[in-house]
């Protein structure tokens, strides 16, 4: 049984991850997915195109009362509605488990490790929690690059998420047979409360998407000015301010910035103040195929995000052979894989970033296949086997009350 608050084919990374995990699990076992009705159209179209999936994949749609759905507006609405949805999920899964006992229950999305998991205590089946993230935090010494608004946001975020992570995250980690962490920061955070943690991001890259992006791009630049790109929301902790400051020292580089956000006005003023308006262009929010094409022909993705948990763009860039220059925090160094160029945390961070970019060799990096969607069936089968084995060992511990669990279903 897979709990996926977001699940469905399309361009939404969280929903695409939920759908990819569900499809992967359905290749070796029967799967029940619980998600929200907003994804019904996309899922129905996908199932109609592949009717054979109905033999191993069943989708149940769950929503709270329409009045509550209507009230869910803005960023804050996402969180309180998610908490209520998890409560409904727990009741639903408990009933389903009585009718059709599950061998494993798996929480896939939302990937926040400080929010409740409705599968905790819902069944006697082993729980796989994740991929989850959130425990990565911006170091205090980088506060100057956050600005006033960004610094306040980070302080509020820490004040809210830290106690909730102890309340809900630690409980889920203790109950889980396997914790799947988005990155090493998250794995270290939950190491004291779980003995069974693995690092695996929720990135799931389809080769067809990359092929479409690469096909529309020009050949890699081997002569003349070199080109770097930034892709992400223009909010302070994504690090665009650091990247722009570094560009002032990179006279033979141009810099294209893809994305929108509250920090754009500041960034534009920063570019004018540094006198690099001729080399820095703001592209705004663009279609995904256009962004992939930009990555396919760029000399580097400059992505100095301060606490990105996963950051799919680093995985997509690496899959296209684009070097990724990033900070040693959160998910980007993991997702960039063989194409990661990690910046040392020196006092003059923009200068260190500029040196790392300048040292990149011309030409493309190695195209990474680490995050191809095709890896997921094997990973999930191994993870579910481990969860069942871990649960069986735990039930045999002296003094532990054994909860009867149905025999494992026969695989197809």
N, C-alpha and C positions, 0 to 999 in steps of 0.2 A: 504494500500500500504506500503510495507516494503522495505526500502533502505538498502541493505547489501553489502557493498563493498567486503567483504569476506563472502562466503556462500557456504556450501557444506559439506556432510558427510566426515569424515576422522579424522586424528590426529592433524590437525591444529586447535588450540583452537579458534581463531577468526572466522574461517570459520565454525567450528562446532557449535559455538554459534549462528551465523546467521541462519544456517540451523535449529537448535533446536527452535529458536524463530519463524521461518516461519512455521514449522510443528505444533507448539503449537497453533499459531493463526488460522491455517487452520482447527482446530478441532471445531471451533465455528463460523467462518465467512469465506467468500471468500477472498482470498489473492492474490495480485499481488506482486511478488518479483522482484526487479531489482538488478542484480549482474553482475560480470564480466565473460567473456567467458572462462577464465581459469578453472572455476568450472563446466563447462557444462558436461564434461564426468562423473564426480562423481554424479552430480544431475540427469543426464539422466539414469544412472544405478539404482539410488535409486527410481526414478519414474517408471522405468520399473518393478522393483521388487514389487512396490505397485501402480498398475494402478489406484486404487480408489482415490489416491491423486489428480489426474487430475481434479476431480469434484470440488475441492475447492482451488487448488493451481496452479497458473500460473507463470512461470518464464520467465523473459525478460532479455536478455544478452546485456550489454552495454559496449563498449570500445571506446577509442579514436582511431585516425588514427593509422594503424599498424606501421608507422614510429615512432610515439611517444611511442608506446608500446615497440618497439625495443630499444629505448633510456632509458627506465626505468630499470636502473641497480643500484645495491647497495642500501644502506639505504637511502641516500639522494633522489634517484629517486622515492622511494615510496611516498614521501611527495608532490613533485611538481606534480606528475602524479595524485595523489589523489585530489588535488585542481582542476585540469583541469577536472577530472572525475565528480566532484560534479557540476561543471558548466553545463556539458552535461546532468547530471541527472536532474537538475532543468528544462531545456528545455523539456526533455522527459516527465517528470511527469506532467508538465503543459499541454502538448498535451493530455496525457492519461486522465487527470482529465476532460478535455472537452468532451472526448468520453465516458468515464465511470466514473462518479463522485465518488470519494472516500469518505468514512465516516471518516476515520482516516488515517493519514500518519505517519510512524514510522521510525526513523533513528536508525538502530541497530549497524552496524559496518561501519567503523573503530571506535574504542572507544575513540579517542582523543578529549578532550574538548577544544582544542586550534586550531582546524582545522575547515574549513567551513562546514556547513551542507546545501547541495543543496536543501533540502526540505523547508528551510525557505523562505516564500513568494511564493512558487511554486504553492500552491493551497489555497482555502479558508477553507479546512478541518482542524480540530484540529491536532496539531503536538505533537507527543511523541518523545522526544529527549533522546536517551540512551537505555541501560546503557553507560555512558561516564565516562572517568577518565582522569587524568593527573595533577590535581591540587595538589596532594600530593608532597611534596618536602622534601629533606634531610635536617635536622637541621644543622646549622653551626657547632654546637659542635661535630658533627660526621665526620667532614672533615678529621680528621687524618686517618680515616679508608678508605678514598676514594683514597689516593695517589695523586700524581701530575696529572696523566692523568685523573683520575676520578674527581678530583676537577675542573679541567679545563672544562671537559665535562659538569659537573653540572652547572657551571657558564654560559657556552654558552647556555645550555638548558634553563635555567631560563631567560637569556637575550632575547632569541628568543620567548619562549612560553608565557611569561607573557603579553607582549603587544598584541600578537595574541589572547590570551584568552580574553582580554578585547574587542578586535575588533570583533572576530567571536563567541567566546563562550558566551559572555554576550548577544549578539544579539540573538543567538539561544535560550538561556535560557529565555529571555524576550518574544520571540514569541511562545515558547512551552506552550502547555496547561498542560503538565506534563514533568518534568525533572527526568529521572531515573539516579541516581548517582551510580557509582561503589562502593563507600565507603563514610564514614562520612566526610572525609576531603573534598571531592568534593561537597557533599551536603552543607557543611558550606560555601564553596567558592561561590556558586551561590545563597545562601539564600537571599542576598540583592536584587537580580534582579528577583527572581521568588518566588511566594507564594505556588507553588505546586511542591515539590520535594520529591521523595521517594528513599530509598537506596535499591538497588537490583543488585547484581553482575551478570555478563553475564555467570557465570559458569553454565554448563549444563552437569551433570554426568549421563552416561548411566549405569545401573546396570550390563549389560552384560560385559562391559569393566572391571568393578571392579571385577566381578566374575572370569574373565579370569586371571587377575593379582593375585587375592587371591588364586586361585586354584593352581598356580605354585609356591607358596611360602611355606616355611617351617612353622612349628608351632611357635608361639610367644616364645621368649626366657625368661624363668623363672629362670634360674640359669646361673652362669658364667658371663663373661664380657657382658656388655650391648652394644647395637649398635645404633648409631645415623646416619642419612643420611642427606645430603644436595642435593637438586635438583634444578638446574637452570643454566642460563648462567653464566660463570665465568667472570663477569664484576664487577667493584668495588662496585657499589651501591647495588648489591645483598647481600652483607654482608658476603661472605665466609671468608674474612680475620678475621672478628670478631669471627666467629664460630670456626676457627682453633685456634685462641688465647685462646678461652674458653676451647678447648679440652686439652690444656696443664695442666689444673687443674682437669681434669676428668680422673684419672688414670685407672679406671675400665670401661672405654668406648672405643669402636672403632668408627671410623668415615669414612663413604663411601661418596664420592663426585661424583655426577652424573652431567655431563655437560662439555661444552667446552667454551672457550672465551679467550680474550687477557690477562686476569689476571692469567692464569694458571701457567705461569713461576714463577711469584712472589709467588703464593700460595705454589708451590712446594719448593721454597727456604725457605719460612716461616716455613714449616713443618720440613725441615732439621735443620733450626736454632733452633727450639724449641725442637728438639730431640724426635719427636713423629712419625717418619717414620714407626715404627712397628705397629702403631694404626690408621694411616690415609691412605686411599687408594683412588686414583683417577680412577674412573671408565669410564670417558669420556662420550660421547654421546651414549646412549643405546636405544634399542627399548622401546616403551611405556609400553608394557606388562612386560618387565623386571623391569622397574622403579616401576610400580604398585606392582609387587611382592616384591620388596625391601621395599616399604612402608608398605605392609601388614605384614611383619615380623619384622620391625624395632621397637625399643623402643621409638624413637622420630624422628620427622622431625625438624631439627634445621635450621630455615629459617629467619635469622635476616636482611631481606631486608629493605632498608631505605625508599623506596617510591614506592613499587609495588602497582599498581592500583587495580589489581584483584588477580593475582597469583593463578591460578587454582590448582597448586600442593597442596596448603594448604587445598583446598576443597576436593581434592582426598584423601589426607592423612586422613582427618577427617572422610570421608565416609568409610574408611577402619578401623577406630578406632585407628589411630595412633596419639598420642599427637603431637601438633605443638607448638614449642617454637619460638616466634616471637617478634618483636618490636611493639610498639603501634602506628604504622603509616600505612596509606593506607588500602589495602584490606585484608592482611593476618589475622588480628584479627577477621574480619567479616567472612571470608570464613572458618576459622578453627572452628567457631561455638563453640560447647560444648567442643571441644578438644583444645581450645586456651589456651596457657600458656604464658602470656604477660610479657616480661622482663621490670623491672623498669629501668629508664634512670639514672643510677648512674654515677659518674665520672669514675669509673673503669667498663666499660660496659662488657668486657669479663668475669670479675669475677661475675657480676650480672647474666649474661647469664649462666655461669657454675653452679651457685647456683640453678637457675631455673631448669636446666636439672637434676642436682643431686637429686632434691626434687621430681622428677616424681616417682610415685609408679610403681612397677613392674606390668606387665600385660597390657592388651589392654585398651584403652579408650572406650567410648561409640561410636558406629557407627552412624554417623550423616546422616540423610536423607534430610537435609535442602536444598541441591542443586541438588536434583534429577530432571531430566528433566520433570518428571511428574507434578512438581509444576507449570510449565510455563503456561498452558492453563488458569488456574484460575487467576494467576497473571495478564496475559495480558488482559483477559476479564474485570477484575476490573479496570485495568489501562486505557483501551480504554473507558469504561463507565465514568470514572472520567474525562478523556480528553474531552469527548463530553459534560459532564455537566459543566465543567469549561469554555469551549468555549461558551456555551449557556449563561452562566451568564455574561461573558465578553461582549458579543454582546448586552446585555440589558443595559449596563452602560450608563448613560446620556452623550450625547456628542460624543459617539463612533459611527463611521460610520459602519453600518451593512453591511456585505458581504453576499449575499444570499448563502445558503448552501443547497444542496439536502437533502431530507428526508433520514433518516437512512435506509440502506438496511435491508430487512427481513432476520433474521438468519435462518439457517437450523435447 
